[in-house]
Amino acid sequence: MSKTILITGSTDGIGLATASSLLEQGHHVLLHGRNAQKLSKVCRSLVARFGKDKVGQYCADLSVMTQVSALAQAVAEECPQLDVLINNAGVFHVDDTVTSEGFDMRFMVNTIAPYILMQGLRSVLGACGRVINLSSAAQSPFEAQELLTPSHLTAGAVYAKSKLALTMWSMQIGTQWKETGPSVIAVNPKSFLGSKMVQEAYGMQGSSVQLGADILLEAALSERFAQASGYYFDNDVGQFRDPHVSASTPGLMAQLMEVLIQLEAQLQSS
């Protein structure tokens, strides 16, 4: 049965490979990108291959909370039912590390935006929907207040913190929503895939992004992941596992959720 699936950051890399694979299977794919020109070009290419009724497009800058909220609202208004949200968009090296709202760019795009978008789309995802959040093998300890202030650490250090924070809230919300849905699952698609991010970060080509796309398809659609809400899947080892040990730091999960709930409340009141 055809499903409707939104993929953030789907104009290149793993996101585009995932979109193409889903379209080949007959699903309806909603593309997202930050660059309107690039997004339109990719959309036209996929429409030519799969038909205009199968491809949608949404442009938004995920470093701006109001744009994340507007994206959720636009999708919810146009799609009464969204089967899967794949939070694929992420940043590593950025020219400007501080967003227009004063947050650290890496935490905003990698950790906060997926949370805001998921909450905004919960009503259309419903009980049977799935949220697939792209984690990473790169995970490191953080403090919850780091989500609220710009960091002066290296790109790699902040990236690893942001991905552990994403993985932690995915597991927390996924566990909370296990009975009501939608499912929330964190997935490391595989280390050192040949994405633009890996090329920029490590100066290497990496392996085929299709390896990452394949596990995202499985996480989004397969029976294997049907009861996986609240779990973290590491495709480097091909199994569900615990995240970085610091995820169990006493009080950290509560502090992280408090910050995210606070940011969501500020956005709704603005």
FINU-340033 format. One line per 10 residues: number of its first residue (from 1); for each residue x, y, z of N, C-alpha, C. Coordinates in steps of 0.02 Angstrom, whole numbers. Atoms other than C-alpha are relative to their C-alpha. Layout:
N
NUM) X Y Z X Y Z X Y Z; ...
//
This chain:
270
1) 42 -60 0 0 0 0 44 63 0; -40 -61 7 66 171 -49 -5 42 64; -2 -42 -59 120 282 95 25 70 -18; -24 -68 9 152 469 110 55 14 49; -61 -4 -41 326 508 175 35 67 -12; -37 -63 2 411 674 215 72 -14 20; -70 8 -14 601 675 207 33 68 2; -36 -64 -3 696 827 269 70 -9 -30; -66 3 30 857 869 180 5 -52 -56; 5 53 51 809 767 27 20 23 -70
11) -22 -23 66 894 865 -113 67 -30 -20; -62 34 18 1055 763 -107 14 -55 52; -24 48 -49 1147 623 -17 -50 -55 18; 43 55 -23 1055 494 88 -74 18 -9; 70 -21 6 894 596 84 -26 -10 -70; 21 8 70 885 599 -106 -2 -73 -20; 0 71 16 933 416 -120 -60 -35 31; 59 29 -33 796 372 5 -64 19 -38; 59 -23 37 668 477 -89 -7 -38 -65; 3 36 64 712 395 -255 -21 -72 10
21) 17 70 -13 701 220 -181 -74 -7 19; 70 2 -19 532 257 -103 -46 12 -60; 39 -13 60 466 328 -266 -1 -60 -47; -4 60 41 525 173 -358 -47 -54 26; 46 48 -30 417 72 -238 -73 24 -4; 68 -24 10 265 180 -280 -28 44 54; 24 -42 -54 256 288 -125 -4 74 -21; 7 -73 10 210 474 -117 51 34 44; -56 -28 -37 364 572 -64 -3 76 0; -3 -72 -9 369 749 4 73 20 12
31) -69 -22 -5 539 827 -26 5 63 42; -13 -62 -36 613 961 85 71 22 -15; -67 -28 8 760 1076 55 1 72 24; -8 -69 -22 829 1243 113 8 47 -59; -12 -40 60 880 1306 -59 -56 -11 -50; 59 7 42 724 1339 -163 17 -21 -71; -19 16 69 814 1330 -330 22 -73 -6; -23 69 0 900 1166 -290 -58 -48 11; 58 42 -15 739 1094 -219 -44 -8 -62; 42 3 59 640 1138 -375 31 -42 -55
41) -35 39 51 772 1062 -488 -6 -75 14; 6 71 -18 771 897 -393 -72 -24 -9; 70 18 6 582 897 -388 -19 -12 -73; 15 7 72 569 922 -577 28 -65 -27; -31 61 23 689 779 -606 -39 -62 22; 37 58 -25 590 659 -496 -70 -2 -29; 67 -2 32 423 716 -567 4 -29 -70; -8 26 68 488 677 -741 5 -77 0; -8 73 -4 528 499 -684 -61 -35 29; 51 36 -38 383 460 -568 -70 31 -4
51) 66 -31 5 241 583 -605 -12 52 53; 9 -56 -47 184 744 -523 -45 -17 59; 44 19 -55 54 656 -416 38 -37 55; -38 39 -48 194 562 -325 51 42 39; -53 -40 -29 309 706 -279 -26 68 23; 15 -66 -25 283 859 -169 64 34 23; -60 -35 -22 405 993 -112 -17 55 49; 8 -50 -51 425 1107 38 68 31 14; -63 -36 -13 558 1240 64 -3 31 69; -3 -30 -67 610 1290 240 71 -3 26
61) -66 -2 -33 766 1339 336 -9 -28 70; 9 34 -64 775 1219 483 41 31 56; -36 -35 -53 891 1336 577 -42 54 32; 46 -51 -25 743 1452 607 -63 -34 26; 55 37 -30 612 1387 728 -67 17 -31; 64 -18 30 470 1486 651 -10 -32 -68; 6 34 65 509 1410 481 -12 -75 9; 14 71 -15 511 1235 557 -74 -8 16; 70 3 -18 341 1269 632 -45 11 -61; 40 -13 61 276 1340 467 2 -60 -47
71) -5 60 40 339 1185 377 -49 -53 25; 47 48 -29 242 1073 496 -72 19 -16; 68 -23 13 86 1178 474 -19 -10 -73; 14 7 71 99 1177 284 -12 -73 -19; 8 71 15 121 988 276 -65 -26 30; 60 24 -34 -19 957 401 -63 24 -37; 58 -26 36 -139 1068 302 -11 -35 -67; 5 30 66 -101 982 137 -5 -76 2; 0 73 -6 -85 803 201 -39 -22 62; 40 21 -58 -226 740 312 30 -61 35
81) -35 57 -31 -121 584 340 72 -3 -26; -71 9 16 69 573 345 21 -65 33; -17 66 -27 132 396 365 69 -1 33; -68 2 -26 317 429 396 32 69 -6; -44 -59 1 427 577 442 71 -25 9; -70 17 -7 612 549 409 39 64 10; -40 -60 -16 714 683 496 73 -15 -19; -66 14 28 867 667 385 46 60 0; -42 -60 6 928 847 374 46 7 60; -49 -10 -54 1085 883 473 58 42 -25
91) -58 -40 18 1237 996 476 60 -19 42; -63 14 -34 1419 973 524 43 63 -2; -37 -63 10 1533 1111 457 -48 53 -26; 41 -56 23 1442 1277 440 41 64 5; -37 -63 -1 1508 1450 399 -18 43 60; 24 -39 -56 1401 1533 531 -29 -48 51; 21 49 -50 1381 1432 690 -57 24 45; 53 -27 -41 1250 1546 767 -61 16 -44; 60 -13 39 1070 1552 704 -25 71 11; 28 -67 -6 969 1711 681 -36 10 66
101) 34 -4 -65 882 1669 845 48 -10 59; -50 4 -53 1045 1649 941 17 -69 25; -16 69 -19 1056 1459 950 62 -23 -37; -54 31 38 1201 1351 899 -31 -36 -60; 28 26 62 1171 1300 718 -5 -77 2; 0 73 0 1217 1117 746 -54 -29 46; 53 23 -45 1103 1094 896 -70 16 -28; 65 -20 27 962 1188 810 -23 -48 -55; 20 41 58 962 1089 647 -2 -75 18; -7 71 -13 1016 920 716 -43 -27 57
111) 34 23 -61 923 913 882 -69 31 9; 61 -36 -17 790 1047 904 -51 -3 -57; 47 -3 57 714 1061 729 -38 -66 -9; 38 62 7 671 874 717 -54 -8 54; 50 4 -54 581 886 885 -59 45 -15; 54 -48 15 481 1041 836 -42 -25 -58; 36 24 59 436 966 667 -43 -61 18; 39 59 -20 382 800 743 -61 19 40; 57 -20 -41 272 884 873 -53 35 -43; 47 -34 43 194 993 739 -38 -46 -47
121) 31 48 46 152 840 633 -32 -59 35; 24 59 -36 97 722 771 -73 -17 -17; 71 13 13 -88 743 733 -12 -36 -66; 10 32 66 -69 690 550 40 -65 -5; -35 64 -2 56 551 590 -43 -53 33; 47 46 -31 -73 472 703 32 -58 37; -22 56 -41 -61 309 797 47 -47 -37; -38 49 40 15 209 654 61 30 -35; -56 -32 34 143 336 592 67 -18 31; -67 11 -25 330 323 611 42 63 -10
131) -49 -54 4 462 455 646 69 -32 3; -67 28 3 637 404 593 50 57 6; -48 -53 -12 773 516 665 71 -24 -14; -68 22 18 947 506 589 50 19 54; -51 -8 -51 1072 481 727 69 -11 -33; -68 9 24 1258 443 710 38 -41 50; -45 34 -47 1394 334 783 39 52 41; -34 -54 -36 1472 501 833 -48 28 53; 41 -22 -56 1395 533 1004 46 17 58; -42 -17 -57 1469 622 1154 -41 38 53
141) 37 -31 -56 1416 693 1324 -14 74 -13; 19 -70 6 1327 860 1332 -38 21 62; 44 -26 -52 1235 971 1454 -60 31 -34; 62 -22 32 1055 1017 1418 2 74 -19; -2 -72 13 1091 1204 1426 40 17 -63; -38 -12 61 1209 1185 1278 -46 9 -60; 48 -9 54 1054 1178 1168 -21 72 -8; 26 -68 -1 1018 1358 1212 52 54 -15; -52 -51 9 1186 1443 1184 49 -22 -54; -51 17 51 1314 1452 1041 60 -32 32
151) -59 35 -25 1464 1338 1061 62 23 -37; -64 -18 30 1646 1377 1030 43 -63 -10; -36 63 10 1695 1193 1018 6 -15 -74; -8 19 70 1748 1108 857 -65 -27 -29; 60 25 35 1620 1057 727 -14 -72 19; 9 70 -17 1649 874 765 -26 -11 70; 21 6 -70 1627 897 952 -74 18 8; 70 -22 -6 1462 992 936 -47 -49 -36; 40 48 38 1397 872 803 -14 -62 42; 8 61 -40 1426 722 917 -47 12 59
161) 46 -17 -55 1338 809 1062 -72 5 -26; 68 -10 27 1190 857 952 -33 -66 -19; 28 65 20 1169 678 890 -17 -43 60; 20 36 -60 1171 604 1064 -65 29 28; 61 -32 -25 1040 731 1117 -61 -21 -41; 54 23 44 933 684 966 -19 -71 16; 13 70 -15 951 500 1005 -36 -8 66; 31 6 -66 905 526 1187 -73 21 0; 71 -19 -2 745 623 1157 -42 -46 -44; 37 49 41 697 500 1020 -20 -60 41
171) 13 58 -43 710 358 1145 -52 16 54; 48 -21 -53 616 455 1279 -71 7 -28; 66 -9 30 472 509 1167 -27 -65 -28; 21 65 28 468 341 1079 -27 -46 53; 25 42 -55 446 254 1245 -67 28 26; 62 -31 -24 313 378 1302 -59 -13 -47; 53 7 50 215 358 1140 -10 -72 -24; 1 69 24 237 170 1123 -71 -28 -7; 68 27 1 54 134 1161 -47 41 -44; 46 -44 36 -24 283 1073 24 17 -71
181) -29 -19 65 94 314 926 5 75 -7; -39 39 48 171 374 820 63 -29 30; -63 28 -22 327 268 837 56 51 -13; -58 -43 8 491 363 859 63 -42 8; -58 44 2 653 275 813 61 39 -23; -64 -31 20 833 339 806 42 -52 -37; -38 46 42 942 262 671 66 31 -22; -65 -17 30 1127 276 633 1 -36 -67; 7 33 64 1117 244 445 62 -38 -23; -65 32 12 1301 192 436 53 54 -1
191) -53 -49 -3 1464 281 466 36 7 -67; -41 -15 58 1564 363 327 -32 -18 -67; 33 5 65 1435 356 189 22 59 -43; -26 -51 45 1477 459 36 -46 59 -9; 42 -59 3 1367 607 79 43 63 -3; -35 -64 2 1413 789 57 29 17 69; -23 -14 -67 1428 803 246 64 -37 16; -60 41 -13 1555 662 258 59 27 -40; -53 -26 43 1655 733 113 29 65 29; -23 -63 -29 1661 905 196 35 -11 67
201) -27 10 -68 1697 837 370 66 -37 0; -58 45 -5 1826 704 332 42 -1 -64; -39 -2 62 1885 740 154 5 -67 -34; 0 66 30 1839 566 95 -65 -13 -37; 59 15 41 1718 494 -31 -52 -41 38; 47 42 -38 1642 364 84 -32 -53 -43; 34 54 36 1537 213 38 -67 24 -27; 62 -19 35 1375 215 -61 -54 24 49; 54 -25 -42 1237 322 15 -61 -46 -2; 57 46 5 1117 186 -42 -2 -47 59
211) -1 42 -60 1174 83 107 -40 33 56; 39 -37 -50 1101 219 218 -74 3 -19; 69 -4 23 945 237 111 -37 -66 13; 32 65 -8 911 50 122 -24 -11 72; 20 11 -70 908 48 313 -56 49 19; 54 -47 -14 798 204 315 -66 -26 -28; 60 31 28 674 117 201 -26 -55 46; 20 54 -45 674 -32 316 -30 27 65; 25 -30 -62 652 76 471 -69 32 -11; 63 -35 14 510 172 388 -58 -47 -15
221) 54 41 28 413 26 316 -5 -71 25; 0 72 -12 464 -146 378 -31 -20 66; 28 29 -61 385 -258 508 53 -5 54; -55 5 -48 556 -275 591 2 59 47; -1 -61 -41 539 -96 654 -69 19 27; 68 -17 -19 353 -103 691 -8 11 75; 4 -6 -73 381 -122 879 63 32 29; -66 -26 -20 544 -23 888 -3 70 30; 5 -68 -27 477 141 958 39 5 66; -40 -9 -60 599 207 1088 67 -33 -3
231) -64 35 6 746 108 1021 48 38 -46; -52 -27 43 910 155 938 30 -57 -41; -28 51 44 968 56 787 65 24 -29; -67 -18 25 1152 58 740 16 -43 -60; -11 39 61 1178 6 560 73 -18 -10; -70 22 3 1366 -7 588 7 -72 24; -1 69 -25 1330 -168 683 -63 -39 -19; 60 33 25 1160 -205 607 -49 -23 53; 46 21 -53 1062 -213 769 -18 59 46; 19 -48 -51 973 -116 905 50 -4 57
241) -49 -1 -54 1089 -61 1044 -11 63 42; 2 -60 -42 1111 66 1184 43 54 -32; -42 -55 24 1177 238 1136 61 9 46; -59 -16 -42 1332 318 1214 -19 -5 74; 13 13 -71 1347 274 1399 -23 62 38; 18 -62 -35 1326 457 1449 -75 15 -5; 73 -9 5 1143 444 1396 -35 -18 65; 29 21 -64 1112 365 1566 22 44 58; -21 -47 -52 1187 513 1662 -62 21 41; 59 -17 -41 1068 544 1809 -25 71 -13
251) 33 -65 8 946 685 1775 7 31 -69; -11 -33 64 1009 723 1600 -61 -3 -46; 59 6 43 856 656 1508 -54 50 20; 51 -46 -24 738 758 1617 19 72 -17; -23 -68 16 843 915 1591 -6 14 -75; 5 -7 73 849 886 1402 -73 11 -20; 70 -6 18 661 863 1391 -29 67 24; 23 -64 -26 632 1017 1498 19 57 -48; -22 -51 48 734 1123 1376 -42 -3 -64; 38 6 62 643 1054 1223 -73 22 9
261) 69 -21 -13 472 1079 1301 -4 76 9; -3 -72 -9 522 1255 1351 5 35 -68; -7 -31 67 575 1296 1171 -65 -6 -39; 63 9 35 414 1225 1101 -53 48 27; 48 -46 -30 312 1329 1223 14 72 -21; -19 -67 23 408 1487 1177 -23 12 -71; 19 -5 70 374 1454 993 -76 9 -6; 73 -4 4 188 1429 1021 -27 66 26; 24 -63 -29 174 1589 1123 22 62 -39; -27 -57 38 269 1697 999 -46 22 -57
//
